[in-house]
Amino acid sequence: MEVSLQPAAHTTGRLRDRLSFRDFGRKWKNRGMRLLLLVMAIAAIAPLLSVFIYVFQQGGSSLNWSFFSEVPVPVGETGGGMLNAWVGTVTIVLMASVVGIPWGIAAGIYLSEYGKGKLGNVLRFATDILTSVPSIIIGLFAYAIIVVPLKRFSAHAGAAALAVIMVPFVTRTTEELLKLVPNHVREAGLALGLPRWKVVLWIVLRGSAGGIMTGVMLAVARVAGETAPLLFTAFGNRFLSLSLDQPMATLPVQIYTYAISPYEEWHRQAWAGAFVLVIFVFTLNLFTRLIMARRR
């Protein structure tokens, strides 16, 4: 009596139907999850688009050449601009970058290459804490150690406050990117007889320069829109002042001052200033992402 080892036709058909049904279910589950993720991504982008659209509607029509080339006019007069504010913002942010970027990169190099003991852990913990400190507290700190002893507000004090805000962001970015460099790269440099500091500066740091620059740009974008620290340090100025030891206008502070005023003309210019500030931060972040994509 012969026994057939082939499955019956009806069994094979049921198995095929069951597998086909499972594949059909998996495909629709996959499509459903992809649709859900797409909806959640759009929901995450929606607030940003709403801010862009609303600020553009309110301030886009107020942008003209006078806004960038003239200082504010007296109350009750129309026209004028925010030349003093955006010049002051560029000046203070550049001063903060000159101090904060090298400071942050040096701290990041130490934590990555030398901070293996208790001191490194303490510095790393302090950096994390400083990242989460509210910016207004840093403004009060700069006010206490710079403004009060000198008995005047100044651009120096504003730049110092922004530099302190920048340092932890640049430090953590530098540290994490340098840790991504393989150890055999360091060992190869040391095997050639190079001192360790040259290996760090000319091989490890240069290899991570693109990523570090990305972190630097994000830190600059972060401090460019800060208002609270500058209220206690640079304070503001209705005129175009290039004196670094005197009060200096900045775009965020002038937007805040105009926004809480009772004058319609100031409200209009505040929206225009907000639109310029949003575009600046957006452009800086977009430029950073493009650099990252190109490096990859």
TORKOL-4160 file (C-alpha; in steps of 0.2 Angstrom, whole numbers, padded with zeros to 4 digits, m for minus):
296
<pt num="1" X="0000" Y="0000" Z="0000"/>
<pt num="2" X="0008" Y="0016" Z="m0006"/>
<pt num="3" X="0006" Y="0032" Z="0006"/>
<pt num="4" X="0007" Y="0049" Z="m0003"/>
<pt num="5" X="0018" Y="0061" Z="0005"/>
<pt num="6" X="0011" Y="0076" Z="m0005"/>
<pt num="7" X="m0002" Y="0087" Z="0005"/>
<pt num="8" X="m0020" Y="0086" Z="m0001"/>
<pt num="9" X="m0025" Y="0099" Z="m0013"/>
<pt num="10" X="m0038" Y="0106" Z="m0002"/>
<pt num="11" X="m0025" Y="0108" Z="0013"/>
<pt num="12" X="m0013" Y="0117" Z="0001"/>
<pt num="13" X="m0027" Y="0128" Z="m0004"/>
<pt num="14" X="m0032" Y="0133" Z="0014"/>
<pt num="15" X="m0014" Y="0136" Z="0018"/>
<pt num="16" X="m0012" Y="0147" Z="0004"/>
<pt num="17" X="m0027" Y="0157" Z="0008"/>
<pt num="18" X="m0022" Y="0159" Z="0026"/>
<pt num="19" X="m0005" Y="0165" Z="0021"/>
<pt num="20" X="m0013" Y="0177" Z="0008"/>
<pt num="21" X="m0025" Y="0184" Z="0022"/>
<pt num="22" X="m0010" Y="0186" Z="0034"/>
<pt num="23" X="0000" Y="0196" Z="0021"/>
<pt num="24" X="m0015" Y="0206" Z="0017"/>
<pt num="25" X="m0017" Y="0211" Z="0035"/>
<pt num="26" X="0001" Y="0215" Z="0037"/>
<pt num="27" X="0001" Y="0226" Z="0022"/>
<pt num="28" X="m0014" Y="0236" Z="0029"/>
<pt num="29" X="m0007" Y="0237" Z="0046"/>
<pt num="30" X="0009" Y="0244" Z="0039"/>
<pt num="31" X="0000" Y="0256" Z="0028"/>
<pt num="32" X="m0011" Y="0262" Z="0043"/>
<pt num="33" X="0005" Y="0264" Z="0054"/>
<pt num="34" X="0013" Y="0274" Z="0040"/>
<pt num="35" X="m0002" Y="0285" Z="0039"/>
<pt num="36" X="m0003" Y="0288" Z="0057"/>
<pt num="37" X="0016" Y="0293" Z="0058"/>
<pt num="38" X="0013" Y="0305" Z="0043"/>
<pt num="39" X="m0002" Y="0313" Z="0052"/>
<pt num="40" X="0009" Y="0315" Z="0068"/>
<pt num="41" X="0023" Y="0322" Z="0058"/>
<pt num="42" X="0011" Y="0335" Z="0050"/>
<pt num="43" X="0004" Y="0339" Z="0067"/>
<pt num="44" X="0022" Y="0342" Z="0074"/>
<pt num="45" X="0025" Y="0354" Z="0059"/>
<pt num="46" X="0009" Y="0363" Z="0060"/>
<pt num="47" X="0013" Y="0374" Z="0075"/>
<pt num="48" X="0029" Y="0380" Z="0066"/>
<pt num="49" X="0019" Y="0384" Z="0050"/>
<pt num="50" X="0005" Y="0392" Z="0060"/>
<pt num="51" X="0018" Y="0404" Z="0068"/>
<pt num="52" X="0026" Y="0408" Z="0051"/>
<pt num="53" X="0009" Y="0412" Z="0043"/>
<pt num="54" X="0003" Y="0422" Z="0057"/>
<pt num="55" X="0019" Y="0432" Z="0059"/>
<pt num="56" X="0020" Y="0435" Z="0041"/>
<pt num="57" X="0002" Y="0441" Z="0040"/>
<pt num="58" X="0005" Y="0453" Z="0054"/>
<pt num="59" X="0022" Y="0459" Z="0050"/>
<pt num="60" X="0026" Y="0455" Z="0032"/>
<pt num="61" X="0017" Y="0471" Z="0025"/>
<pt num="62" X="0027" Y="0482" Z="0037"/>
<pt num="63" X="0044" Y="0478" Z="0030"/>
<pt num="64" X="0052" Y="0491" Z="0019"/>
<pt num="65" X="0069" Y="0499" Z="0017"/>
<pt num="66" X="0066" Y="0511" Z="0031"/>
<pt num="67" X="0064" Y="0497" Z="0043"/>
<pt num="68" X="0082" Y="0492" Z="0040"/>
<pt num="69" X="0090" Y="0509" Z="0037"/>
<pt num="70" X="0082" Y="0521" Z="0050"/>
<pt num="71" X="0081" Y="0522" Z="0069"/>
<pt num="72" X="0065" Y="0524" Z="0078"/>
<pt num="73" X="0056" Y="0540" Z="0077"/>
<pt num="74" X="0047" Y="0549" Z="0092"/>
<pt num="75" X="0031" Y="0543" Z="0098"/>
<pt num="76" X="0016" Y="0550" Z="0087"/>
<pt num="77" X="0026" Y="0550" Z="0071"/>
<pt num="78" X="0025" Y="0537" Z="0057"/>
<pt num="79" X="0039" Y="0529" Z="0049"/>
<pt num="80" X="0056" Y="0525" Z="0056"/>
<pt num="81" X="0064" Y="0508" Z="0058"/>
<pt num="82" X="0074" Y="0496" Z="0069"/>
<pt num="83" X="0092" Y="0500" Z="0062"/>
<pt num="84" X="0098" Y="0502" Z="0080"/>
<pt num="85" X="0090" Y="0485" Z="0086"/>
<pt num="86" X="0097" Y="0474" Z="0072"/>
<pt num="87" X="0114" Y="0482" Z="0072"/>
<pt num="88" X="0114" Y="0479" Z="0091"/>
<pt num="89" X="0109" Y="0461" Z="0090"/>
<pt num="90" X="0122" Y="0457" Z="0077"/>
<pt num="91" X="0136" Y="0466" Z="0088"/>
<pt num="92" X="0131" Y="0457" Z="0104"/>
<pt num="93" X="0129" Y="0440" Z="0096"/>
<pt num="94" X="0146" Y="0442" Z="0088"/>
<pt num="95" X="0154" Y="0447" Z="0104"/>
<pt num="96" X="0146" Y="0432" Z="0113"/>
<pt num="97" X="0151" Y="0420" Z="0100"/>
<pt num="98" X="0169" Y="0426" Z="0101"/>
<pt num="99" X="0169" Y="0422" Z="0120"/>
<pt num="100" X="0157" Y="0407" Z="0120"/>
<pt num="101" X="0162" Y="0397" Z="0105"/>
<pt num="102" X="0181" Y="0394" Z="0109"/>
<pt num="103" X="0176" Y="0392" Z="0128"/>
<pt num="104" X="0163" Y="0379" Z="0124"/>
<pt num="105" X="0174" Y="0369" Z="0111"/>
<pt num="106" X="0189" Y="0369" Z="0123"/>
<pt num="107" X="0178" Y="0362" Z="0137"/>
<pt num="108" X="0171" Y="0349" Z="0125"/>
<pt num="109" X="0188" Y="0344" Z="0120"/>
<pt num="110" X="0193" Y="0342" Z="0138"/>
<pt num="111" X="0178" Y="0331" Z="0143"/>
<pt num="112" X="0180" Y="0320" Z="0128"/>
<pt num="113" X="0199" Y="0317" Z="0128"/>
<pt num="114" X="0204" Y="0320" Z="0146"/>
<pt num="115" X="0189" Y="0321" Z="0157"/>
<pt num="116" X="0188" Y="0302" Z="0162"/>
<pt num="117" X="0189" Y="0304" Z="0181"/>
<pt num="118" X="0179" Y="0313" Z="0195"/>
<pt num="119" X="0183" Y="0330" Z="0189"/>
<pt num="120" X="0176" Y="0326" Z="0172"/>
<pt num="121" X="0160" Y="0319" Z="0179"/>
<pt num="122" X="0158" Y="0335" Z="0189"/>
<pt num="123" X="0161" Y="0346" Z="0174"/>
<pt num="124" X="0149" Y="0336" Z="0164"/>
<pt num="125" X="0136" Y="0337" Z="0177"/>
<pt num="126" X="0138" Y="0355" Z="0179"/>
<pt num="127" X="0137" Y="0358" Z="0160"/>
<pt num="128" X="0120" Y="0348" Z="0160"/>
<pt num="129" X="0113" Y="0359" Z="0174"/>
<pt num="130" X="0119" Y="0375" Z="0166"/>
<pt num="131" X="0109" Y="0369" Z="0150"/>
<pt num="132" X="0093" Y="0369" Z="0160"/>
<pt num="133" X="0095" Y="0385" Z="0170"/>
<pt num="134" X="0082" Y="0398" Z="0164"/>
<pt num="135" X="0090" Y="0412" Z="0154"/>
<pt num="136" X="0083" Y="0425" Z="0165"/>
<pt num="137" X="0093" Y="0418" Z="0180"/>
<pt num="138" X="0109" Y="0420" Z="0169"/>
<pt num="139" X="0104" Y="0438" Z="0165"/>
<pt num="140" X="0102" Y="0441" Z="0184"/>
<pt num="141" X="0120" Y="0433" Z="0186"/>
<pt num="142" X="0127" Y="0445" Z="0173"/>
<pt num="143" X="0118" Y="0460" Z="0181"/>
<pt num="144" X="0126" Y="0456" Z="0198"/>
<pt num="145" X="0144" Y="0453" Z="0192"/>
<pt num="146" X="0145" Y="0466" Z="0178"/>
<pt num="147" X="0131" Y="0479" Z="0178"/>
<pt num="148" X="0131" Y="0483" Z="0197"/>
<pt num="149" X="0150" Y="0485" Z="0199"/>
<pt num="150" X="0151" Y="0496" Z="0184"/>
<pt num="151" X="0135" Y="0505" Z="0188"/>
<pt num="152" X="0128" Y="0505" Z="0170"/>
<pt num="153" X="0121" Y="0493" Z="0157"/>
<pt num="154" X="0132" Y="0489" Z="0143"/>
<pt num="155" X="0134" Y="0478" Z="0127"/>
<pt num="156" X="0148" Y="0469" Z="0137"/>
<pt num="157" X="0136" Y="0463" Z="0150"/>
<pt num="158" X="0123" Y="0457" Z="0137"/>
<pt num="159" X="0137" Y="0448" Z="0127"/>
<pt num="160" X="0143" Y="0440" Z="0143"/>
<pt num="161" X="0126" Y="0433" Z="0147"/>
<pt num="162" X="0123" Y="0426" Z="0130"/>
<pt num="163" X="0141" Y="0418" Z="0130"/>
<pt num="164" X="0136" Y="0409" Z="0146"/>
<pt num="165" X="0121" Y="0402" Z="0138"/>
<pt num="166" X="0130" Y="0397" Z="0123"/>
<pt num="167" X="0144" Y="0387" Z="0132"/>
<pt num="168" X="0135" Y="0372" Z="0138"/>
<pt num="169" X="0127" Y="0369" Z="0121"/>
<pt num="170" X="0144" Y="0370" Z="0112"/>
<pt num="171" X="0152" Y="0360" Z="0125"/>
<pt num="172" X="0140" Y="0345" Z="0124"/>
<pt num="173" X="0140" Y="0345" Z="0105"/>
<pt num="174" X="0159" Y="0345" Z="0104"/>
<pt num="175" X="0161" Y="0331" Z="0117"/>
<pt num="176" X="0148" Y="0320" Z="0109"/>
<pt num="177" X="0155" Y="0322" Z="0091"/>
<pt num="178" X="0173" Y="0319" Z="0097"/>
<pt num="179" X="0168" Y="0303" Z="0105"/>
<pt num="180" X="0162" Y="0297" Z="0089"/>
<pt num="181" X="0179" Y="0297" Z="0081"/>
<pt num="182" X="0186" Y="0279" Z="0082"/>
<pt num="183" X="0201" Y="0276" Z="0095"/>
<pt num="184" X="0211" Y="0269" Z="0081"/>
<pt num="185" X="0212" Y="0286" Z="0073"/>
<pt num="186" X="0220" Y="0293" Z="0088"/>
<pt num="187" X="0231" Y="0278" Z="0090"/>
<pt num="188" X="0237" Y="0280" Z="0072"/>
<pt num="189" X="0242" Y="0298" Z="0075"/>
<pt num="190" X="0251" Y="0293" Z="0091"/>
<pt num="191" X="0260" Y="0279" Z="0082"/>
<pt num="192" X="0267" Y="0292" Z="0070"/>
<pt num="193" X="0276" Y="0301" Z="0085"/>
<pt num="194" X="0264" Y="0316" Z="0086"/>
<pt num="195" X="0261" Y="0323" Z="0103"/>
<pt num="196" X="0243" Y="0320" Z="0110"/>
<pt num="197" X="0238" Y="0338" Z="0109"/>
<pt num="198" X="0242" Y="0338" Z="0090"/>
<pt num="199" X="0232" Y="0322" Z="0087"/>
<pt num="200" X="0217" Y="0330" Z="0096"/>
<pt num="201" X="0218" Y="0347" Z="0087"/>
<pt num="202" X="0224" Y="0342" Z="0069"/>
<pt num="203" X="0216" Y="0325" Z="0067"/>
<pt num="204" X="0201" Y="0322" Z="0079"/>
<pt num="205" X="0195" Y="0340" Z="0080"/>
<pt num="206" X="0197" Y="0343" Z="0061"/>
<pt num="207" X="0188" Y="0327" Z="0057"/>
<pt num="208" X="0173" Y="0333" Z="0067"/>
<pt num="209" X="0173" Y="0351" Z="0062"/>
<pt num="210" X="0157" Y="0350" Z="0052"/>
<pt num="211" X="0147" Y="0343" Z="0066"/>
<pt num="212" X="0154" Y="0355" Z="0078"/>
<pt num="213" X="0150" Y="0369" Z="0067"/>
<pt num="214" X="0132" Y="0363" Z="0066"/>
<pt num="215" X="0131" Y="0364" Z="0085"/>
<pt num="216" X="0139" Y="0381" Z="0085"/>
<pt num="217" X="0126" Y="0388" Z="0073"/>
<pt num="218" X="0112" Y="0380" Z="0083"/>
<pt num="219" X="0119" Y="0389" Z="0099"/>
<pt num="220" X="0120" Y="0405" Z="0089"/>
<pt num="221" X="0102" Y="0403" Z="0084"/>
<pt num="222" X="0097" Y="0399" Z="0102"/>
<pt num="223" X="0104" Y="0415" Z="0109"/>
<pt num="224" X="0099" Y="0427" Z="0095"/>
<pt num="225" X="0081" Y="0427" Z="0101"/>
<pt num="226" X="0085" Y="0428" Z="0119"/>
<pt num="227" X="0076" Y="0443" Z="0128"/>
<pt num="228" X="0076" Y="0441" Z="0147"/>
<pt num="229" X="0095" Y="0441" Z="0149"/>
<pt num="230" X="0097" Y="0457" Z="0139"/>
<pt num="231" X="0083" Y="0466" Z="0149"/>
<pt num="232" X="0095" Y="0465" Z="0164"/>
<pt num="233" X="0112" Y="0468" Z="0154"/>
<pt num="234" X="0111" Y="0478" Z="0138"/>
<pt num="235" X="0094" Y="0486" Z="0142"/>
<pt num="236" X="0091" Y="0495" Z="0126"/>
<pt num="237" X="0094" Y="0511" Z="0117"/>
<pt num="238" X="0082" Y="0522" Z="0106"/>
<pt num="239" X="0097" Y="0528" Z="0096"/>
<pt num="240" X="0110" Y="0519" Z="0086"/>
<pt num="241" X="0125" Y="0516" Z="0098"/>
<pt num="242" X="0141" Y="0507" Z="0094"/>
<pt num="243" X="0149" Y="0511" Z="0111"/>
<pt num="244" X="0151" Y="0494" Z="0119"/>
<pt num="245" X="0151" Y="0500" Z="0137"/>
<pt num="246" X="0134" Y="0509" Z="0135"/>
<pt num="247" X="0117" Y="0502" Z="0134"/>
<pt num="248" X="0113" Y="0495" Z="0117"/>
<pt num="249" X="0097" Y="0491" Z="0108"/>
<pt num="250" X="0093" Y="0473" Z="0102"/>
<pt num="251" X="0079" Y="0466" Z="0092"/>
<pt num="252" X="0071" Y="0455" Z="0105"/>
<pt num="253" X="0071" Y="0468" Z="0118"/>
<pt num="254" X="0064" Y="0481" Z="0106"/>
<pt num="255" X="0051" Y="0469" Z="0100"/>
<pt num="256" X="0046" Y="0466" Z="0118"/>
<pt num="257" X="0045" Y="0485" Z="0122"/>
<pt num="258" X="0035" Y="0489" Z="0106"/>
<pt num="259" X="0023" Y="0475" Z="0109"/>
<pt num="260" X="0018" Y="0480" Z="0127"/>
<pt num="261" X="0016" Y="0499" Z="0122"/>
<pt num="262" X="m0001" Y="0507" Z="0118"/>
<pt num="263" X="0004" Y="0513" Z="0101"/>
<pt num="264" X="m0002" Y="0505" Z="0085"/>
<pt num="265" X="0013" Y="0510" Z="0075"/>
<pt num="266" X="0024" Y="0502" Z="0088"/>
<pt num="267" X="0014" Y="0486" Z="0087"/>
<pt num="268" X="0016" Y="0486" Z="0068"/>
<pt num="269" X="0035" Y="0487" Z="0069"/>
<pt num="270" X="0035" Y="0474" Z="0083"/>
<pt num="271" X="0027" Y="0462" Z="0071"/>
<pt num="272" X="0039" Y="0467" Z="0057"/>
<pt num="273" X="0054" Y="0464" Z="0069"/>
<pt num="274" X="0047" Y="0447" Z="0075"/>
<pt num="275" X="0045" Y="0442" Z="0057"/>
<pt num="276" X="0064" Y="0447" Z="0054"/>
<pt num="277" X="0069" Y="0437" Z="0069"/>
<pt num="278" X="0060" Y="0422" Z="0065"/>
<pt num="279" X="0067" Y="0422" Z="0047"/>
<pt num="280" X="0084" Y="0424" Z="0054"/>
<pt num="281" X="0083" Y="0409" Z="0066"/>
<pt num="282" X="0075" Y="0399" Z="0052"/>
<pt num="283" X="0088" Y="0403" Z="0039"/>
<pt num="284" X="0102" Y="0399" Z="0052"/>
<pt num="285" X="0094" Y="0382" Z="0056"/>
<pt num="286" X="0091" Y="0378" Z="0038"/>
<pt num="287" X="0109" Y="0382" Z="0033"/>
<pt num="288" X="0115" Y="0371" Z="0047"/>
<pt num="289" X="0104" Y="0356" Z="0041"/>
<pt num="290" X="0111" Y="0359" Z="0023"/>
<pt num="291" X="0129" Y="0358" Z="0030"/>
<pt num="292" X="0125" Y="0342" Z="0040"/>
<pt num="293" X="0117" Y="0334" Z="0024"/>
<pt num="294" X="0132" Y="0339" Z="0014"/>
<pt num="295" X="0144" Y="0332" Z="0026"/>
<pt num="296" X="0135" Y="0316" Z="0027"/>
